[in-house]
Amino acid sequence: MEENKEMTAQKSLKLISETINNSRKDIVSRSGKYFVLWGCLLTAFSLIIYALWKTSGNASWNNLWFALPVVGYGLAALMKGKKAEIEPENYISKLLGGIWAAFGAFAIAISAFTLIYLAINSNPLSEIAVGISLTAEIILLFGLAECISGIAVRNWVITAAGFITGIGGLAIYFSIGNNSQGIEQMFIFTFAGIVLAITGMVIKFQNR
């Protein structure tokens, strides 16, 4: 009787393990096109904002970033189409959603604190210094979230891409961080977008 219970428990654990692994593989295989989508959008937005900011000298063009999630989620929904109805949530998808929700919350919080600080300390020097450092903080958070997502789904491509995005973005930041009052830092997001798109193409190639 006890042996039967042990066998049943082992089978249950094996079934759970197989289900989680299949979920990981399924999520990764479906994520390729979304990596490409967000990578292309991030690249396009960064270059457009750079061009508008450079030609006008007006940093308020950065407000266009708020349109990125609207456009991105809209296009992602169109790409899903009717398939969204047959893609139920599971432990892995909820975990990934939690990781990126945490990234969004931290990014918004840091941006809000930066704006509050600049409103209280209206000093041209502090505006440049704090505004520039915000880019480095967000790109590091972005890379960390992507890296953790890769670990969660056990995919070395996504993990490596997150590491490259975070550390590579910081390398670009320290290279051009003090140039053009932050305008050139748009290229950090361009770099992140390119890495994201390449990650998606590699995933699509692996799962073709």
C-alpha positions as YAML, in Angstrom:
chain: A
units: angstrom
residues:
- id: 1
  name: MET
  ca: [0.00, 0.00, 0.00]
- id: 2
  name: GLU
  ca: [2.79, 2.37, 0.98]
- id: 3
  name: GLU
  ca: [4.72, 1.44, -2.18]
- id: 4
  name: ASN
  ca: [1.69, 2.28, -4.29]
- id: 5
  name: LYS
  ca: [1.42, 5.66, -2.58]
- id: 6
  name: GLU
  ca: [5.12, 6.34, -3.22]
- id: 7
  name: MET
  ca: [4.76, 5.33, -6.88]
- id: 8
  name: THR
  ca: [1.69, 7.55, -7.22]
- id: 9
  name: ALA
  ca: [3.55, 10.48, -5.62]
- id: 10
  name: GLN
  ca: [6.55, 9.95, -7.94]
- id: 11
  name: LYS
  ca: [4.28, 9.82, -10.98]
- id: 12
  name: SER
  ca: [2.54, 12.99, -9.86]
- id: 13
  name: LEU
  ca: [5.85, 14.82, -9.37]
- id: 14
  name: LYS
  ca: [7.07, 13.57, -12.74]
- id: 15
  name: LEU
  ca: [3.87, 14.74, -14.41]
- id: 16
  name: ILE
  ca: [4.12, 18.17, -12.76]
- id: 17
  name: SER
  ca: [7.77, 18.46, -13.80]
- id: 18
  name: GLU
  ca: [6.97, 17.49, -17.39]
- id: 19
  name: THR
  ca: [4.06, 19.93, -17.50]
- id: 20
  name: ILE
  ca: [6.27, 22.81, -16.26]
- id: 21
  name: ASN
  ca: [9.02, 21.94, -18.75]
- id: 22
  name: ASN
  ca: [6.52, 21.77, -21.61]
- id: 23
  name: SER
  ca: [5.12, 25.14, -20.52]
- id: 24
  name: ARG
  ca: [8.60, 26.63, -20.57]
- id: 25
  name: LYS
  ca: [9.30, 25.30, -24.07]
- id: 26
  name: ASP
  ca: [5.91, 26.45, -25.36]
- id: 27
  name: ILE
  ca: [6.31, 29.96, -23.94]
- id: 28
  name: VAL
  ca: [9.82, 30.31, -25.37]
- id: 29
  name: SER
  ca: [8.75, 29.08, -28.82]
- id: 30
  name: ARG
  ca: [5.87, 31.58, -28.88]
- id: 31
  name: SER
  ca: [7.96, 34.46, -27.52]
- id: 32
  name: GLY
  ca: [10.26, 34.80, -30.53]
- id: 33
  name: LYS
  ca: [7.93, 36.99, -32.57]
- id: 34
  name: TYR
  ca: [7.22, 39.22, -29.56]
- id: 35
  name: PHE
  ca: [10.93, 39.73, -28.91]
- id: 36
  name: VAL
  ca: [11.28, 40.82, -32.54]
- id: 37
  name: LEU
  ca: [8.24, 43.12, -32.24]
- id: 38
  name: TRP
  ca: [9.38, 44.89, -29.06]
- id: 39
  name: GLY
  ca: [12.96, 45.03, -30.30]
- id: 40
  name: CYS
  ca: [11.94, 46.74, -33.54]
- id: 41
  name: LEU
  ca: [9.64, 49.15, -31.69]
- id: 42
  name: LEU
  ca: [12.30, 50.03, -29.11]
- id: 43
  name: THR
  ca: [14.84, 50.64, -31.88]
- id: 44
  name: ALA
  ca: [12.41, 52.74, -33.93]
- id: 45
  name: PHE
  ca: [11.23, 54.85, -30.99]
- id: 46
  name: SER
  ca: [14.76, 55.53, -29.76]
- id: 47
  name: LEU
  ca: [15.91, 56.69, -33.21]
- id: 48
  name: ILE
  ca: [12.79, 58.81, -33.79]
- id: 49
  name: ILE
  ca: [13.08, 60.50, -30.40]
- id: 50
  name: TYR
  ca: [16.81, 61.04, -30.95]
- id: 51
  name: ALA
  ca: [16.18, 62.68, -34.34]
- id: 52
  name: LEU
  ca: [13.38, 64.93, -33.03]
- id: 53
  name: TRP
  ca: [15.33, 65.89, -29.90]
- id: 54
  name: LYS
  ca: [18.51, 66.53, -31.88]
- id: 55
  name: THR
  ca: [16.86, 68.73, -34.51]
- id: 56
  name: SER
  ca: [14.60, 70.68, -32.16]
- id: 57
  name: GLY
  ca: [16.77, 70.79, -29.05]
- id: 58
  name: ASN
  ca: [13.63, 70.03, -27.05]
- id: 59
  name: ALA
  ca: [13.93, 67.17, -24.54]
- id: 60
  name: SER
  ca: [10.13, 66.97, -24.19]
- id: 61
  name: TRP
  ca: [10.12, 64.63, -27.18]
- id: 62
  name: ASN
  ca: [10.96, 61.97, -24.58]
- id: 63
  name: ASN
  ca: [7.25, 61.95, -23.76]
- id: 64
  name: LEU
  ca: [6.83, 59.81, -26.87]
- id: 65
  name: TRP
  ca: [8.10, 56.90, -24.77]
- id: 66
  name: PHE
  ca: [4.67, 56.76, -23.15]
- id: 67
  name: ALA
  ca: [3.26, 55.76, -26.56]
- id: 68
  name: LEU
  ca: [5.58, 52.74, -26.80]
- id: 69
  name: PRO
  ca: [3.61, 50.36, -24.53]
- id: 70
  name: VAL
  ca: [0.33, 51.46, -26.15]
- id: 71
  name: VAL
  ca: [1.59, 50.68, -29.65]
- id: 72
  name: GLY
  ca: [3.43, 47.55, -28.50]
- id: 73
  name: TYR
  ca: [0.54, 45.94, -26.63]
- id: 74
  name: GLY
  ca: [-1.83, 46.87, -29.44]
- id: 75
  name: LEU
  ca: [0.32, 45.16, -32.07]
- id: 76
  name: ALA
  ca: [0.96, 42.19, -29.77]
- id: 77
  name: ALA
  ca: [-2.80, 41.72, -29.36]
- id: 78
  name: LEU
  ca: [-3.23, 41.77, -33.15]
- id: 79
  name: MET
  ca: [-0.46, 39.19, -33.52]
- id: 80
  name: LYS
  ca: [-2.16, 36.89, -31.01]
- id: 81
  name: GLY
  ca: [-5.56, 37.17, -32.64]
- id: 82
  name: LYS
  ca: [-7.92, 34.30, -31.85]
- id: 83
  name: LYS
  ca: [-5.04, 32.20, -30.51]
- id: 84
  name: ALA
  ca: [-5.15, 34.24, -27.30]
- id: 85
  name: GLU
  ca: [-8.33, 32.35, -26.38]
- id: 86
  name: ILE
  ca: [-6.54, 28.99, -26.36]
- id: 87
  name: GLU
  ca: [-3.44, 30.12, -24.46]
- id: 88
  name: PRO
  ca: [-4.39, 29.64, -20.78]
- id: 89
  name: GLU
  ca: [-2.22, 31.10, -18.05]
- id: 90
  name: ASN
  ca: [0.01, 28.79, -16.08]
- id: 91
  name: TYR
  ca: [2.67, 29.03, -13.38]
- id: 92
  name: ILE
  ca: [5.46, 30.00, -15.80]
- id: 93
  name: SER
  ca: [3.44, 32.63, -17.68]
- id: 94
  name: LYS
  ca: [2.31, 34.17, -14.36]
- id: 95
  name: LEU
  ca: [5.91, 34.16, -13.13]
- id: 96
  name: LEU
  ca: [7.12, 35.98, -16.26]
- id: 97
  name: GLY
  ca: [4.23, 38.42, -15.98]
- id: 98
  name: GLY
  ca: [5.24, 39.13, -12.39]
- id: 99
  name: ILE
  ca: [8.88, 39.71, -13.36]
- id: 100
  name: TRP
  ca: [8.02, 42.26, -16.05]
- id: 101
  name: ALA
  ca: [5.35, 43.87, -13.87]
- id: 102
  name: ALA
  ca: [8.03, 44.37, -11.20]
- id: 103
  name: PHE
  ca: [10.35, 45.89, -13.81]
- id: 104
  name: GLY
  ca: [7.60, 48.28, -14.92]
- id: 105
  name: ALA
  ca: [6.83, 49.27, -11.34]
- id: 106
  name: PHE
  ca: [10.49, 49.97, -10.53]
- id: 107
  name: ALA
  ca: [11.01, 51.89, -13.80]
- id: 108
  name: ILE
  ca: [7.94, 54.05, -13.16]
- id: 109
  name: ALA
  ca: [8.92, 54.62, -9.53]
- id: 110
  name: ILE
  ca: [12.46, 55.67, -10.44]
- id: 111
  name: SER
  ca: [11.17, 57.98, -13.16]
- id: 112
  name: ALA
  ca: [8.64, 59.53, -10.76]
- id: 113
  name: PHE
  ca: [11.29, 60.12, -8.08]
- id: 114
  name: THR
  ca: [13.53, 61.69, -10.72]
- id: 115
  name: LEU
  ca: [10.79, 64.07, -11.87]
- id: 116
  name: ILE
  ca: [9.95, 65.00, -8.25]
- id: 117
  name: TYR
  ca: [13.61, 65.61, -7.48]
- id: 118
  name: LEU
  ca: [14.02, 67.81, -10.54]
- id: 119
  name: ALA
  ca: [10.86, 69.75, -9.66]
- id: 120
  name: ILE
  ca: [12.21, 70.47, -6.16]
- id: 121
  name: ASN
  ca: [15.80, 71.11, -7.25]
- id: 122
  name: SER
  ca: [15.40, 73.15, -10.43]
- id: 123
  name: ASN
  ca: [19.11, 73.38, -11.13]
- id: 124
  name: PRO
  ca: [20.33, 73.02, -14.74]
- id: 125
  name: LEU
  ca: [23.31, 70.95, -13.59]
- id: 126
  name: SER
  ca: [21.17, 68.60, -11.53]
- id: 127
  name: GLU
  ca: [18.71, 68.23, -14.42]
- id: 128
  name: ILE
  ca: [21.50, 67.00, -16.69]
- id: 129
  name: ALA
  ca: [23.09, 64.72, -14.07]
- id: 130
  name: VAL
  ca: [19.87, 63.13, -12.79]
- id: 131
  name: GLY
  ca: [18.27, 62.86, -16.22]
- id: 132
  name: ILE
  ca: [21.30, 61.09, -17.63]
- id: 133
  name: SER
  ca: [21.64, 58.67, -14.69]
- id: 134
  name: LEU
  ca: [17.97, 57.66, -15.14]
- id: 135
  name: THR
  ca: [18.83, 56.09, -18.50]
- id: 136
  name: ALA
  ca: [21.51, 53.91, -16.93]
- id: 137
  name: GLU
  ca: [19.19, 52.81, -14.13]
- id: 138
  name: ILE
  ca: [16.37, 51.82, -16.51]
- id: 139
  name: ILE
  ca: [18.61, 49.92, -18.93]
- id: 140
  name: LEU
  ca: [20.17, 48.00, -16.03]
- id: 141
  name: LEU
  ca: [16.71, 47.09, -14.70]
- id: 142
  name: PHE
  ca: [15.62, 46.08, -18.20]
- id: 143
  name: GLY
  ca: [18.62, 43.80, -18.64]
- id: 144
  name: LEU
  ca: [18.11, 42.30, -15.18]
- id: 145
  name: ALA
  ca: [14.41, 41.55, -15.87]
- id: 146
  name: GLU
  ca: [15.27, 39.91, -19.18]
- id: 147
  name: CYS
  ca: [18.07, 37.89, -17.62]
- id: 148
  name: ILE
  ca: [15.81, 36.63, -14.81]
- id: 149
  name: SER
  ca: [13.13, 35.76, -17.38]
- id: 150
  name: GLY
  ca: [15.68, 33.66, -19.24]
- id: 151
  name: ILE
  ca: [16.60, 31.84, -16.04]
- id: 152
  name: ALA
  ca: [12.91, 31.24, -15.28]
- id: 153
  name: VAL
  ca: [12.30, 29.56, -18.64]
- id: 154
  name: ARG
  ca: [15.77, 27.97, -18.66]
- id: 155
  name: ASN
  ca: [16.75, 29.54, -21.96]
- id: 156
  name: TRP
  ca: [20.38, 30.58, -22.28]
- id: 157
  name: VAL
  ca: [19.69, 32.86, -25.28]
- id: 158
  name: ILE
  ca: [17.29, 35.07, -23.30]
- id: 159
  name: THR
  ca: [19.55, 34.98, -20.23]
- id: 160
  name: ALA
  ca: [22.61, 36.00, -22.26]
- id: 161
  name: ALA
  ca: [20.63, 38.70, -24.06]
- id: 162
  name: GLY
  ca: [19.58, 40.21, -20.74]
- id: 163
  name: PHE
  ca: [23.16, 40.24, -19.52]
- id: 164
  name: ILE
  ca: [24.38, 41.80, -22.79]
- id: 165
  name: THR
  ca: [21.63, 44.43, -22.68]
- id: 166
  name: GLY
  ca: [22.28, 45.47, -19.08]
- id: 167
  name: ILE
  ca: [26.08, 45.40, -19.08]
- id: 168
  name: GLY
  ca: [26.41, 46.54, -22.70]
- id: 169
  name: GLY
  ca: [23.99, 49.39, -22.04]
- id: 170
  name: LEU
  ca: [26.05, 50.50, -19.06]
- id: 171
  name: ALA
  ca: [29.21, 50.34, -21.17]
- id: 172
  name: ILE
  ca: [27.60, 52.66, -23.74]
- id: 173
  name: TYR
  ca: [26.36, 54.90, -20.92]
- id: 174
  name: PHE
  ca: [29.86, 55.36, -19.51]
- id: 175
  name: SER
  ca: [31.19, 55.96, -23.03]
- id: 176
  name: ILE
  ca: [28.73, 58.72, -23.98]
- id: 177
  name: GLY
  ca: [27.10, 59.53, -20.64]
- id: 178
  name: ASN
  ca: [28.31, 63.09, -20.48]
- id: 179
  name: ASN
  ca: [27.79, 63.96, -24.11]
- id: 180
  name: SER
  ca: [25.04, 66.16, -25.59]
- id: 181
  name: GLN
  ca: [23.11, 66.46, -22.33]
- id: 182
  name: GLY
  ca: [21.71, 62.96, -22.68]
- id: 183
  name: ILE
  ca: [20.64, 63.10, -26.34]
- id: 184
  name: GLU
  ca: [23.20, 60.53, -27.43]
- id: 185
  name: GLN
  ca: [21.94, 58.15, -24.76]
- id: 186
  name: MET
  ca: [19.02, 57.27, -26.99]
- id: 187
  name: PHE
  ca: [21.53, 54.92, -28.64]
- id: 188
  name: ILE
  ca: [21.53, 52.85, -25.43]
- id: 189
  name: PHE
  ca: [17.89, 52.00, -26.10]
- id: 190
  name: THR
  ca: [18.68, 51.47, -29.77]
- id: 191
  name: PHE
  ca: [21.29, 48.93, -28.70]
- id: 192
  name: ALA
  ca: [18.79, 47.24, -26.37]
- id: 193
  name: GLY
  ca: [16.22, 47.08, -29.15]
- id: 194
  name: ILE
  ca: [18.66, 45.48, -31.57]
- id: 195
  name: VAL
  ca: [19.68, 42.87, -28.99]
- id: 196
  name: LEU
  ca: [16.00, 42.15, -28.28]
- id: 197
  name: ALA
  ca: [15.17, 41.71, -31.97]
- id: 198
  name: ILE
  ca: [18.18, 39.44, -32.55]
- id: 199
  name: THR
  ca: [17.15, 37.38, -29.51]
- id: 200
  name: GLY
  ca: [13.72, 36.88, -31.06]
- id: 201
  name: MET
  ca: [15.19, 35.82, -34.39]
- id: 202
  name: VAL
  ca: [17.49, 33.30, -32.70]
- id: 203
  name: ILE
  ca: [14.53, 31.86, -30.76]
- id: 204
  name: LYS
  ca: [12.47, 31.62, -33.96]
- id: 205
  name: PHE
  ca: [15.40, 29.86, -35.69]
- id: 206
  name: GLN
  ca: [15.75, 27.40, -32.79]
- id: 207
  name: ASN
  ca: [12.04, 26.52, -32.88]
- id: 208
  name: ARG
  ca: [11.35, 26.50, -36.60]
...
